[in-house]
Structures are given as structure tokens and as C-alpha cells.
Amino acid sequence: MKLLNVLLTFGFVVAAAAPAMAQAGVTQKDTAKKTAVPADARPPKGMCRIWIDGVPAAQQPAATDCPTAVKNRPANGRVIFGDDYSDSSKSKTTEKSKLPPDVKGFTGVKPQTPLLPKRPPL
């Protein structure tokens, strides 16, 4: 009976430790996601590109539309979206976004008066 208790306890400990050990490891897939895609290999705005890990930039598939890229992504690849890359080398303009002169913005607009009147005092 004592042996059975020891075996069951050991089995429970091993079963509980297995998921924790699976989460601790860093896989090659995790490190590959951190590799940067060269700026000249990024797809144009509105398009996507399948990026296969371990393949040189010159041998990567061409840019395509995003639904096709997501559908055809292999297990060792990822989809690079053309819209999600912000170029930090471009200078930021400090002035407000440039609107056409005939567009009215929200600056200088007075708040509307409430539609319902205030309750009279009791």
C-alpha cells in the first residue's frame, strides 16, 4: 500500500511538471520571429509577403495580396504586412495634420447646448 501511494504521488508530480517544462523552453521559431526583415524586402502598402525563416531575402516569395499570403503561409514562415511598418527615419512634422483649406475641423467649435432643460427646483 505504501508503494502504491509513492507511485501515485510521483505520477502526479511528473504530470503537473510537464506543462510547466513545456512553457519554459525557447524554440527556434521564437528566435526566428525576432529577426528583422530588411526594409527593401518589405511589401508595398496594401500588400503582404510570406517571409520564410532561414531563407535569404533574395529568395523569398514575391509580394501578394494579404488573404492569399495568410492562406498559403507555410509552417516555418510568417506573413509580413505592408501597412504595419512605420519608418522612423522620416521626420515628424510638429504642425497639425495638413487638411485641405475648405475642410472644417473641430478646433474652435463651441459645445452644443443641452437638448433637455434643467430640472426645476422642488
Secondary structure in CASP SS format (residue, H / E / C, confidence):
PFRMAT SS
TARGET T0000
AUTHOR 0000-0000-0000
METHOD secondary structure of the structure
MODEL  1
M C 1.00
K H 1.00
L H 1.00
L H 1.00
N H 1.00
V H 1.00
L H 1.00
L H 1.00
T H 1.00
F H 1.00
G H 1.00
F H 1.00
V H 1.00
V H 1.00
A H 1.00
A H 1.00
A H 1.00
A H 1.00
P H 1.00
A H 1.00
M H 1.00
A H 1.00
Q H 1.00
A H 1.00
G C 1.00
V C 1.00
T C 1.00
Q H 1.00
K H 1.00
D H 1.00
T H 1.00
A H 1.00
K H 1.00
K C 1.00
T C 1.00
A C 1.00
V C 1.00
P C 1.00
A H 1.00
D H 1.00
A H 1.00
R C 1.00
P C 1.00
P C 1.00
K C 1.00
G C 1.00
M C 1.00
C E 1.00
R E 1.00
I E 1.00
W E 1.00
I E 1.00
D C 1.00
G C 1.00
V C 1.00
P C 1.00
A H 1.00
A H 1.00
Q H 1.00
Q C 1.00
P C 1.00
A C 1.00
A C 1.00
T E 1.00
D C 1.00
C H 1.00
P H 1.00
T H 1.00
A H 1.00
V H 1.00
K H 1.00
N C 1.00
R C 1.00
P C 1.00
A C 1.00
N C 1.00
G E 1.00
R E 1.00
V E 1.00
I E 1.00
F E 1.00
G C 1.00
D C 1.00
D C 1.00
Y C 1.00
S C 1.00
D C 1.00
S C 1.00
S C 1.00
K C 1.00
S C 1.00
K C 1.00
T C 1.00
T C 1.00
E C 1.00
K C 1.00
S C 1.00
K C 1.00
L C 1.00
P C 1.00
P C 1.00
D C 1.00
V C 1.00
K C 1.00
G C 1.00
F C 1.00
T C 1.00
G C 1.00
V C 1.00
K C 1.00
P C 1.00
Q C 1.00
T C 1.00
P C 1.00
L C 1.00
L C 1.00
P C 1.00
K C 1.00
R C 1.00
P C 1.00
P C 1.00
L C 1.00
END
